[in-house]
Amino acid sequence: MMDAVITAGTRLAEALRLENEALAALDLNRAAGFATAKMQASDAFAAATAAATKIGVKAAGEQRATTAALATRLQALGAENRKLLEHAIALQSRVIETIAGAALPRAAAPGYGALGRVRSLRQARGLAVSARA
């Protein structure tokens, strides 16, 4: 039973490593491609751990050292994944804010118009649409 936990944990560690590698390179499309594999690996690890806990199986001997090392590795990869995801989200937010700011109409910016007069803000006229089928 502990073999299943170790196998699932190793699979999760690899999924995290690959996603972290893509996030560190700011290859967000590639990172997004690993999301499904990471979720599946996480679910499999949780299920294997729950099953081992339910029947009371614990790591012993050589497996104890293996599971301890795997737990340390998963904790480090998980912390790095969180940090990289937070960075990617913050970066994407800045990009979206920049694009949204650039998309604002020029009329909204204060300044001077023709003949040196202060430009008045223009608002789009209201529009109502009605259709009957």
Backbone as CSV, one residue per row, in Angstrom:
resi,resn,N_x,N_y,N_z,CA_x,CA_y,CA_z,C_x,C_y,C_z
1,MET,0.817,-1.192,0.000,0.000,0.000,0.000,0.861,1.256,0.000
2,MET,1.979,1.233,0.730,2.856,2.409,0.754,3.506,2.636,-0.605
3,ASP,3.637,1.565,-1.387,4.177,1.726,-2.736,3.264,2.620,-3.576
4,ALA,1.959,2.477,-3.389,1.004,3.311,-4.127,1.124,4.776,-3.701
5,VAL,1.324,5.018,-2.413,1.501,6.386,-1.910,2.784,6.987,-2.483
6,ILE,3.850,6.217,-2.484,5.138,6.699,-2.997,5.052,6.971,-4.499
7,THR,4.416,6.073,-5.234,4.265,6.257,-6.682,3.440,7.502,-6.984
8,ALA,2.323,7.666,-6.280,1.467,8.836,-6.496,2.182,10.119,-6.082
9,GLY,2.918,10.067,-4.998,3.679,11.239,-4.544,4.774,11.623,-5.519
10,THR,5.435,10.635,-6.081,6.486,10.891,-7.076,5.884,11.500,-8.332
11,ARG,4.727,11.015,-8.726,4.024,11.572,-9.891,3.618,13.028,-9.640
12,LEU,3.149,13.314,-8.437,2.784,14.682,-8.077,4.017,15.581,-8.058
13,ALA,5.102,15.091,-7.517,6.340,15.877,-7.475,6.806,16.223,-8.889
14,GLU,6.703,15.285,-9.798,7.114,15.533,-11.183,6.194,16.556,-11.853
15,ALA,4.898,16.457,-11.602,3.951,17.423,-12.175,4.239,18.828,-11.648
16,LEU,4.510,18.934,-10.361,4.852,20.234,-9.775,6.158,20.770,-10.351
17,ARG,7.139,19.902,-10.496,8.434,20.322,-11.039,8.286,20.883,-12.444
18,LEU,7.514,20.192,-13.282,7.314,20.645,-14.656,6.570,21.977,-14.705
19,GLU,5.525,22.114,-13.889,4.778,23.368,-13.867,5.655,24.506,-13.338
20,ASN,6.429,24.238,-12.295,7.318,25.257,-11.746,8.358,25.706,-12.771
21,GLU,8.860,24.761,-13.525,9.843,25.077,-14.575,9.232,26.023,-15.606
22,ALA,8.009,25.742,-16.023,7.325,26.593,-17.002,7.010,27.967,-16.407
23,LEU,6.558,28.002,-15.158,6.246,29.280,-14.514,7.495,30.127,-14.323
24,ALA,8.602,29.504,-13.961,9.850,30.241,-13.774,10.313,30.873,-15.081
25,ALA,10.019,30.213,-16.197,10.367,30.736,-17.518,9.293,31.693,-18.039
26,LEU,8.263,31.928,-17.236,7.108,32.755,-17.609,6.433,32.255,-18.882
27,ASP,6.485,30.949,-19.086,5.783,30.310,-20.199,4.420,29.882,-19.659
28,LEU,3.507,30.848,-19.594,2.226,30.613,-18.942,1.338,29.641,-19.707
29,ASN,1.471,29.608,-21.022,0.690,28.638,-21.800,1.131,27.214,-21.476
30,ARG,2.422,26.997,-21.412,2.936,25.665,-21.083,2.561,25.296,-19.651
31,ALA,2.664,26.266,-18.736,2.306,26.014,-17.330,0.837,25.622,-17.215
32,ALA,-0.020,26.313,-17.954,-1.448,25.998,-17.921,-1.699,24.585,-18.436
33,GLY,-0.877,24.130,-19.360,-1.017,22.781,-19.894,-0.745,21.697,-18.859
34,PHE,-0.003,22.048,-17.810,0.307,21.075,-16.759,-0.740,21.061,-15.646
35,ALA,-1.694,21.960,-15.695,-2.678,22.069,-14.611,-3.483,20.785,-14.433
36,THR,-3.943,20.199,-15.513,-4.747,18.977,-15.419,-3.927,17.829,-14.847
37,ALA,-2.704,17.671,-15.331,-1.841,16.597,-14.820,-1.546,16.792,-13.338
38,LYS,-1.344,18.039,-12.938,-1.075,18.327,-11.523,-2.299,17.994,-10.669
39,MET,-3.475,18.352,-11.139,-4.698,18.070,-10.367,-4.942,16.561,-10.262
40,GLN,-4.734,15.852,-11.372,-4.923,14.401,-11.353,-3.920,13.733,-10.410
41,ALA,-2.677,14.187,-10.459,-1.648,13.627,-9.585,-1.949,13.946,-8.124
42,SER,-2.445,15.141,-7.878,-2.802,15.535,-6.517,-3.957,14.680,-5.990
43,ASP,-4.956,14.451,-6.828,-6.095,13.615,-6.436,-5.652,12.172,-6.161
44,ALA,-4.776,11.648,-7.018,-4.292,10.274,-6.840,-3.476,10.150,-5.555
45,PHE,-2.663,11.154,-5.265,-1.855,11.141,-4.040,-2.753,11.213,-2.809
46,ALA,-3.757,12.085,-2.852,-4.685,12.203,-1.728,-5.447,10.896,-1.504
47,ALA,-5.876,10.268,-2.592,-6.617,9.005,-2.481,-5.730,7.898,-1.916
48,ALA,-4.495,7.813,-2.396,-3.580,6.774,-1.910,-3.244,6.995,-0.436
49,THR,-3.038,8.243,-0.064,-2.733,8.565,1.330,-3.926,8.259,2.232
50,ALA,-5.125,8.610,1.774,-6.332,8.341,2.560,-6.546,6.839,2.729
51,ALA,-6.316,6.076,1.664,-6.495,4.619,1.744,-5.491,4.002,2.714
52,ALA,-4.248,4.462,2.661,-3.225,3.933,3.571,-3.556,4.289,5.015
53,THR,-4.039,5.502,5.220,-4.406,5.945,6.566,-5.600,5.149,7.085
54,LYS,-6.574,4.910,6.214,-7.803,4.199,6.601,-7.510,2.790,7.102
55,ILE,-6.583,2.115,6.434,-6.290,0.737,6.863,-5.110,0.677,7.841
56,GLY,-4.576,1.830,8.174,-3.539,1.891,9.203,-2.149,1.497,8.749
57,VAL,-1.872,1.575,7.459,-0.549,1.234,6.951,0.395,2.408,7.181
58,LYS,1.563,2.114,7.704,2.578,3.143,7.917,3.877,2.677,7.270
59,ALA,4.663,3.658,6.874,5.950,3.346,6.259,6.891,2.791,7.320
60,ALA,7.634,1.779,6.937,8.603,1.175,7.858,9.891,0.894,7.101
61,GLY,10.967,0.861,7.819,12.255,0.523,7.225,12.680,1.510,6.150
62,GLU,13.045,0.958,5.005,13.525,1.774,3.889,12.436,2.717,3.363
63,GLN,11.191,2.253,3.391,10.086,3.089,2.921,9.906,4.336,3.792
64,ARG,10.262,4.226,5.056,10.131,5.368,5.954,11.033,6.513,5.491
65,ALA,12.264,6.210,5.143,13.193,7.238,4.652,12.724,7.788,3.309
66,THR,12.203,6.907,2.464,11.712,7.328,1.149,10.522,8.266,1.287
67,THR,9.571,7.915,2.158,8.395,8.771,2.323,8.758,10.097,2.993
68,ALA,9.720,10.089,3.906,10.150,11.337,4.546,10.798,12.266,3.523
69,ALA,11.639,11.703,2.672,12.297,12.510,1.627,11.262,13.030,0.632
70,LEU,10.295,12.184,0.291,9.239,12.594,-0.638,8.384,13.706,-0.032
71,ALA,8.072,13.601,1.250,7.288,14.646,1.916,8.035,15.976,1.908
72,THR,9.330,15.939,2.166,10.143,17.160,2.139,10.174,17.746,0.741
73,ARG,10.339,16.889,-0.254,10.383,17.348,-1.654,9.043,17.966,-2.067
74,LEU,7.942,17.307,-1.712,6.624,17.833,-2.056,6.355,19.172,-1.369
75,GLN,6.789,19.294,-0.132,6.592,20.553,0.584,7.363,21.684,-0.096
76,ALA,8.604,21.435,-0.496,9.414,22.457,-1.158,8.838,22.811,-2.530
77,LEU,8.451,21.795,-3.303,7.870,22.043,-4.621,6.539,22.782,-4.517
78,GLY,5.738,22.435,-3.519,4.463,23.108,-3.313,4.644,24.576,-2.946
79,ALA,5.608,24.863,-2.077,5.880,26.252,-1.689,6.376,27.054,-2.886
80,GLU,7.258,26.446,-3.668,7.766,27.127,-4.863,6.643,27.351,-5.869
81,ASN,5.768,26.364,-6.024,4.647,26.476,-6.945,3.733,27.630,-6.553
82,ARG,3.464,27.739,-5.289,2.607,28.829,-4.803,3.239,30.189,-5.100
83,LYS,4.534,30.316,-4.808,5.241,31.577,-5.038,5.240,31.935,-6.528
84,LEU,5.509,30.960,-7.371,5.548,31.210,-8.813,4.164,31.535,-9.371
85,LEU,3.130,30.852,-8.882,1.765,31.149,-9.323,1.349,32.559,-8.899
86,GLU,1.679,32.946,-7.676,1.356,34.300,-7.210,2.055,35.351,-8.075
87,HIS,3.309,35.080,-8.419,4.064,36.005,-9.271,3.426,36.099,-10.660
88,ALA,3.044,34.967,-11.231,2.431,34.954,-12.564,1.087,35.683,-12.555
89,ILE,0.310,35.498,-11.514,-0.983,36.177,-11.413,-0.782,37.684,-11.287
90,ALA,0.177,38.102,-10.467,0.456,39.530,-10.309,0.927,40.140,-11.628
91,LEU,1.762,39.414,-12.342,2.259,39.897,-13.631,1.120,40.034,-14.637
92,GLN,0.264,39.036,-14.706,-0.870,39.109,-15.630,-1.816,40.242,-15.253
93,SER,-1.988,40.483,-13.975,-2.839,41.594,-13.540,-2.267,42.928,-14.007
94,ARG,-0.949,43.092,-13.900,-0.315,44.337,-14.364,-0.474,44.499,-15.867
95,VAL,-0.348,43.421,-16.604,-0.512,43.487,-18.054,-1.941,43.895,-18.401
96,ILE,-2.910,43.284,-17.744,-4.314,43.606,-18.008,-4.604,45.060,-17.646
97,GLU,-4.083,45.531,-16.510,-4.288,46.921,-16.114,-3.668,47.883,-17.128
98,THR,-2.502,47.531,-17.651,-1.840,48.373,-18.654,-2.671,48.435,-19.930
99,ILE,-3.159,47.295,-20.364,-3.980,47.256,-21.579,-5.279,48.025,-21.361
100,ALA,-5.904,47.824,-20.212,-7.157,48.527,-19.923,-6.921,50.036,-19.860
101,GLY,-5.815,50.452,-19.267,-5.498,51.876,-19.202,-5.263,52.474,-20.572
102,ALA,-4.625,51.723,-21.439,-4.359,52.206,-22.793,-5.633,52.237,-23.625
103,ALA,-6.604,51.424,-23.263,-7.839,51.355,-24.033,-8.835,52.451,-23.662
104,LEU,-8.568,53.176,-22.579,-9.480,54.252,-22.196,-9.516,55.303,-23.306
105,PRO,-10.674,55.873,-23.559,-10.765,56.870,-24.623,-9.969,58.126,-24.273
106,ARG,-9.408,58.731,-25.289,-8.638,59.967,-25.106,-9.495,61.067,-24.518
107,ALA,-10.785,61.066,-24.802,-11.679,62.111,-24.308,-11.729,62.113,-22.788
108,ALA,-11.416,61.004,-22.153,-11.476,60.933,-20.704,-10.287,61.634,-20.066
109,ALA,-9.232,61.845,-20.825,-8.037,62.483,-20.277,-8.209,63.996,-20.301
110,PRO,-7.863,64.670,-19.193,-7.967,66.128,-19.210,-6.913,66.712,-20.147
111,GLY,-7.212,67.858,-20.686,-6.259,68.509,-21.579,-6.954,69.608,-22.362
112,TYR,-6.284,70.070,-23.365,-6.808,71.173,-24.165,-7.184,70.675,-25.543
113,GLY,-8.265,71.221,-26.043,-8.746,70.861,-27.359,-8.449,71.960,-28.357
114,ALA,-9.314,72.066,-29.333,-9.150,73.064,-30.390,-9.180,74.469,-29.808
115,LEU,-8.432,75.346,-30.364,-8.387,76.754,-29.983,-7.950,76.969,-28.540
116,GLY,-7.265,76.005,-27.947,-6.743,76.167,-26.608,-7.770,76.059,-25.507
117,ARG,-8.964,75.646,-25.823,-10.010,75.507,-24.808,-9.852,74.171,-24.071
118,VAL,-10.278,74.179,-22.818,-10.244,72.932,-22.047,-11.205,71.951,-22.696
119,ARG,-10.701,70.786,-22.930,-11.497,69.763,-23.595,-12.583,69.273,-22.646
120,SER,-13.783,69.208,-23.121,-14.875,68.687,-22.303,-14.932,67.167,-22.477
121,LEU,-15.334,66.514,-21.415,-15.465,65.064,-21.482,-16.710,64.714,-22.268
122,ARG,-16.537,63.839,-23.206,-17.671,63.410,-24.024,-18.158,62.069,-23.514
123,GLN,-19.445,61.981,-23.443,-20.012,60.704,-23.055,-20.863,60.202,-24.207
124,ALA,-20.832,58.920,-24.357,-21.660,58.322,-25.401,-23.118,58.550,-25.049
125,ARG,-23.901,58.823,-26.069,-25.325,59.020,-25.855,-25.967,57.686,-25.506
126,GLY,-27.029,57.758,-24.738,-27.746,56.551,-24.368,-28.330,55.873,-25.603
127,LEU,-28.464,54.594,-25.550,-28.966,53.843,-26.678,-29.910,52.775,-26.154
128,ALA,-31.057,52.687,-26.738,-32.008,51.656,-26.367,-32.298,50.808,-27.608
129,VAL,-32.349,49.519,-27.410,-32.616,48.598,-28.509,-33.822,47.767,-28.121
130,SER,-34.731,47.661,-29.044,-35.915,46.854,-28.809,-36.151,45.982,-30.035
131,ALA,-36.427,44.746,-29.797,-36.702,43.835,-30.918,-37.824,42.896,-30.529
132,ARG,-38.638,42.570,-31.510,-39.697,41.604,-31.286,-39.548,40.490,-32.288
133,ALA,-39.761,39.322,-31.814,-39.632,38.167,-32.700,-40.975,37.644,-33.111
